[in-house]
Amino acid sequence: MTKKLIISLLFLTIHCQFQEKKTEIAFAETNIYDEWAGLSDSDLLHKNEMELSWKKLTNTKDLIGNYLKNKDYQPKVKTVIYPFSGIDVLNLFSFYPNAERYILFGLEDPGYPNQYQSLSEKEKQIVKQGIRNLSDHLAGRNYFTYRKMKEETKKKELNGAYPVFVAFLRRMGKEILDSKEETIVGKGVTYKGFTISLYDTKLQKQESLSYFKIFLIGIEGNPGDGLYEYFSDLKNVGIFTKSAEYLFHGEKRKVFRDLLLKNAEFVVQDESGFPIRFFPEESWKRQVFGRYEKSWNLSGAVTPETQPELKTLSEVTNDAPLPFPFGYGYLGTKDNRQSAVLVFSKK
């Protein structure tokens, strides 16, 4: 048997396996996913409006991808954790396109299982309107505000984040192979969530995305609380975080912060994530894409740490401004001259 024939048969076998897995989702559900995403002709208004916002979002995604091709950027990790993520899958997959497992957590209810099929037509329109509103919201600034996400996902018709996740993933060319409810159980607490099995039609790879509702009050990350066991078991880990309200600055969430960083090998963030003091030069390769000048005091958020070391690193690097908005630098200046992507790679 020739080498070419063997490769062809192997590809056909893999393709058949993925097709077989896709049948785990009923065709009716697949149609619903495309309806949410605005990929079907069943609701032309929804389709047209989603295409408008996703034209902007796809442009941003392409800008990020092309920008990173010209940088020393090689995140070779299998699992990516995105703390305080909301429903921001677009940035996550832009910076980590080749991982196998993605784990996100935020404050929105999971919303799985979803009861869309039992809703009236009027209620279904409310669901799609919520998806459109959040799509427009992200397209306008490249980040979500908690207030807007809460406003939309708390509506009883939308009932959580799941439909928005699915709509966004479908718009990104990912097939939904399966969905299931997930929980992380600790002593007297259960964190609810879901896992979606995906197949990326562009990259031709299988992957999974898990989302949990986790509210950190400062006591999490100790043995027996469920979160410690869940995150301790992860290996070959990358972390992505942006617009994180400086929640890992100071010492209030020290235990959980240390838990996330324990197995981290690659970290991508804006300056509101982990302070640079956790990435000493002797242990980490440190890069600044764009420019950092200062942190931002946000109303109701944690007061950011002063980071002169980060400012010095940015000045020494003297990189050009980012071609896309990223983090609170864009919020504060309405352009990209103070936006920075910080990349830390374990030596």
C-alpha positions in Angstrom: 0.0 0.0 0.0 1.5 3.4 -1.0 2.2 6.1 1.5 -0.2 8.4 -0.2 -3.0 5.9 -0.1 -2.4 5.2 3.7 -2.6 9.0 4.4 -5.8 9.2 2.4 -7.4 6.3 4.2 -6.3 7.8 7.6 -7.9 11.2 6.8 -11.1 9.4 5.6 -11.2 7.4 8.9 -10.8 10.6 11.0 -13.4 12.4 9.0 -15.9 9.6 9.4 -15.3 9.6 13.1 -16.1 13.3 13.4 -19.2 12.9 11.2 -20.3 10.0 13.4 -19.9 12.1 16.5 -21.8 14.9 15.0 -24.9 12.7 14.8 -25.0 12.8 18.6 -26.7 16.1 18.2 -30.2 15.9 16.6 -30.7 17.7 13.3 -33.4 19.9 15.0 -30.8 21.1 17.5 -28.3 21.8 14.7 -30.9 24.0 13.0 -31.5 25.8 16.2 -27.8 26.5 16.6 -27.6 28.0 13.1 -30.7 30.0 13.8 -29.1 31.5 17.0 -25.9 32.3 15.0 -27.8 33.9 12.1 -26.6 31.3 9.7 -30.0 30.2 8.4 -32.7 31.9 6.4 -35.4 31.2 9.0 -35.0 34.8 10.4 -33.6 37.2 7.8 -33.6 40.2 10.2 -31.5 38.3 12.7 -29.2 36.9 10.0 -28.5 40.4 8.5 -27.9 42.1 11.8 -25.6 39.2 13.0 -23.6 39.5 9.7 -23.1 43.2 10.3 -21.6 42.8 13.8 -19.6 39.7 12.8 -18.1 41.5 9.9 -16.5 43.8 12.5 -15.6 40.9 14.8 -14.1 38.8 12.0 -12.0 41.8 10.9 -10.7 42.2 14.5 -9.9 38.4 14.6 -8.0 38.6 11.3 -6.1 41.7 12.6 -5.0 39.8 15.7 -4.0 36.7 13.7 -2.0 38.6 11.1 -0.3 40.6 13.8 0.8 37.6 15.8 2.3 36.0 12.7 4.9 38.7 12.7 5.7 38.3 16.4 7.7 35.7 18.4 4.6 34.1 19.6 4.3 30.3 20.1 1.7 29.2 22.7 2.3 25.4 22.7 -0.2 24.4 25.3 -3.0 21.9 25.3 -5.3 23.5 27.9 -6.2 27.2 28.2 -7.9 28.8 31.2 -9.7 32.1 30.8 -10.7 33.6 34.2 -13.4 36.3 34.3 -14.2 35.5 30.7 -17.8 36.3 30.1 -18.6 35.0 26.6 -15.5 36.2 25.0 -14.6 33.2 22.8 -13.4 35.4 19.9 -10.3 36.8 21.6 -9.6 33.5 23.3 -9.4 31.5 20.0 -7.6 34.4 18.3 -4.7 34.1 20.8 -4.9 30.4 21.4 -6.1 28.8 18.1 -4.4 25.4 18.5 -5.2 24.2 22.0 -7.3 21.1 22.7 -9.3 22.2 25.8 -10.6 25.6 26.8 -11.9 26.3 30.3 -13.7 29.6 31.0 -15.4 31.0 34.0 -17.4 34.1 34.7 -20.5 35.4 36.6 -23.2 34.5 34.0 -25.5 31.6 34.6 -24.6 28.7 32.3 -28.1 28.4 30.9 -27.8 24.7 30.0 -29.9 22.8 29.2 -31.8 25.3 27.2 -35.5 25.3 26.6 -35.6 27.1 23.3 -37.8 24.6 21.5 -40.6 25.1 24.0 -40.7 28.9 23.8 -43.3 30.9 21.9 -42.3 32.8 18.8 -42.3 36.1 20.7 -40.0 34.5 23.4 -37.7 33.2 20.7 -37.3 36.7 19.3 -36.2 37.9 22.7 -33.5 35.2 22.8 -32.2 36.2 19.3 -32.3 39.9 20.2 -30.2 39.2 23.3 -27.6 37.3 21.1 -27.6 40.2 18.7 -27.2 42.8 21.5 -24.2 41.0 22.9 -22.7 40.5 19.5 -23.0 44.2 18.8 -21.6 45.1 22.2 -18.5 43.0 21.6 -18.0 44.3 18.1 -18.0 47.9 19.3 -15.3 47.6 21.9 -13.7 44.1 21.8 -14.7 43.4 25.4 -17.9 42.8 27.3 -19.1 44.8 30.3 -20.5 42.8 33.2 -23.6 45.0 33.3 -24.5 44.3 29.6 -23.9 40.6 29.9 -26.0 40.4 33.1 -28.8 42.5 31.5 -29.1 40.1 28.6 -28.3 36.6 30.1 -30.6 37.2 33.1 -33.7 37.4 30.8 -35.7 34.3 31.5 -36.1 33.6 27.8 -32.3 33.5 27.2 -31.8 31.9 30.6 -28.0 32.1 30.7 -24.9 32.1 28.5 -25.2 28.9 26.6 -27.1 30.2 23.5 -24.7 33.1 23.1 -21.7 30.8 23.4 -23.1 28.4 20.8 -24.1 31.3 18.4 -20.6 32.8 18.6 -18.8 29.4 18.2 -20.9 28.6 15.1 -20.1 32.0 13.6 -16.4 31.1 14.1 -16.9 28.0 11.9 -17.0 25.4 14.7 -19.4 22.5 14.6 -21.2 21.5 17.8 -20.6 17.7 18.2 -22.1 17.4 21.7 -23.1 19.4 24.8 -23.4 18.2 28.4 -23.9 19.6 31.8 -20.8 19.9 34.0 -20.3 20.6 37.7 -17.4 21.2 40.1 -18.4 19.9 43.5 -16.7 21.0 46.8 -17.6 21.1 50.4 -21.1 22.6 50.5 -20.7 24.3 47.1 -21.4 23.3 43.6 -20.2 25.3 40.6 -22.5 24.7 37.6 -21.5 24.7 34.0 -21.4 22.9 30.7 -18.9 21.4 28.2 -19.3 21.7 24.4 -17.5 19.2 22.2 -16.4 21.0 19.0 -14.9 20.4 15.6 -13.1 23.4 14.0 -13.8 23.1 10.3 -11.1 25.5 9.3 -8.2 24.0 11.4 -9.7 20.5 11.1 -9.3 19.6 14.7 -11.5 18.5 17.6 -11.6 20.6 20.8 -13.7 21.2 23.9 -14.9 24.3 25.7 -16.1 24.3 29.3 -17.8 27.2 31.0 -18.5 27.5 34.8 -20.2 30.2 36.9 -17.6 30.9 39.5 -17.7 34.0 41.8 -14.4 34.4 43.7 -14.8 36.0 47.1 -11.2 35.2 48.3 -11.5 31.8 50.0 -11.3 29.6 46.9 -8.4 27.4 45.9 -7.9 25.4 49.1 -7.9 21.5 49.2 -11.4 20.1 49.4 -13.2 23.0 47.8 -13.5 21.4 44.4 -11.8 24.2 42.5 -8.4 23.2 44.0 -8.8 19.6 42.8 -10.2 20.6 39.4 -7.5 23.1 38.5 -4.6 21.3 40.2 -5.1 18.3 37.8 -4.5 20.4 34.7 -1.2 20.2 32.9 0.5 22.0 30.0 -1.6 25.1 30.8 -1.9 28.4 29.1 -3.9 31.3 30.6 -5.7 34.1 28.9 -7.3 37.1 30.6 -8.3 40.6 29.7 -10.5 43.4 31.1 -10.2 41.5 34.5 -10.8 44.6 36.7 -7.4 43.9 38.5 -9.1 41.1 40.5 -5.7 39.3 40.9 -3.9 42.5 42.1 -3.4 42.7 45.9 -3.7 39.7 48.2 -7.5 39.0 48.5 -7.5 36.2 45.9 -3.9 35.1 46.5 -4.7 31.4 47.0 -6.7 31.0 43.9 -4.3 33.1 41.9 -1.4 30.9 43.0 -3.4 27.8 42.1 -3.9 29.0 38.5 -0.3 30.0 38.0 1.1 26.8 39.5 1.0 24.8 36.3 0.9 27.7 33.9 3.5 27.7 31.1 2.2 30.5 28.9 0.2 33.6 29.9 -1.4 36.1 27.6 -3.2 39.1 29.1 -3.6 42.9 29.4 -2.3 44.8 32.4 -5.4 44.1 34.4 -4.6 40.4 34.8 -1.7 39.1 36.9 0.9 41.7 38.1 4.3 41.4 36.4 5.9 40.5 39.8 4.7 36.9 39.3 6.8 36.6 36.2 10.4 37.2 37.3 12.8 37.5 34.4 15.0 34.6 35.5 12.0 32.2 35.1 9.9 33.8 32.3 10.4 35.2 28.9 8.5 38.5 29.0 7.2 40.4 26.0 5.1 43.6 25.6 3.1 43.9 22.3 1.9 47.5 22.0 2.5 50.0 24.7 1.9 50.1 28.5 1.9 53.5 30.2 -0.4 53.1 33.2 -3.2 51.1 34.9 -6.7 52.5 35.2 -8.7 53.1 38.4 -12.1 51.8 37.6 -15.2 52.6 39.6 -16.0 49.7 42.0 -12.9 47.7 40.9 -9.8 46.6 42.7 -7.2 49.3 43.0 -4.4 48.3 40.6 -0.9 47.8 41.8 1.8 50.2 40.7 4.0 48.4 38.2 7.1 50.4 37.3 8.8 47.3 36.1 6.1 46.8 33.5 6.4 50.4 32.4 10.2 50.0 32.1 9.8 46.8 30.1 7.4 48.6 27.7 9.8 51.5 27.3 12.7 49.3 26.5 10.7 47.2 24.0 9.4 50.4 22.4 6.8 48.6 20.3 4.4 50.3 17.9 0.8 50.7 18.9 -1.5 47.7 18.5 -3.6 47.6 15.3 -6.6 46.4 17.4 -8.2 47.4 20.7 -7.2 45.4 23.7 -7.9 46.1 27.4 -8.6 49.2 29.4 -6.0 51.3 27.6 -8.5 51.5 24.7 -11.3 52.4 27.1 -9.3 55.2 28.7 -8.0 56.8 25.5 -10.5 55.8 22.8 -7.6 54.6 20.6 -4.8 52.0 20.8 -1.8 54.1 21.9 -2.0 52.7 25.5 -3.2 49.2 24.7 -0.7 46.3 25.5 -0.7 42.6 25.1 1.6 41.0 27.7 3.0 37.6 26.9 4.8 35.5 29.5 6.4 32.2 28.5 8.0 29.8 31.0 11.7 29.3 30.4 
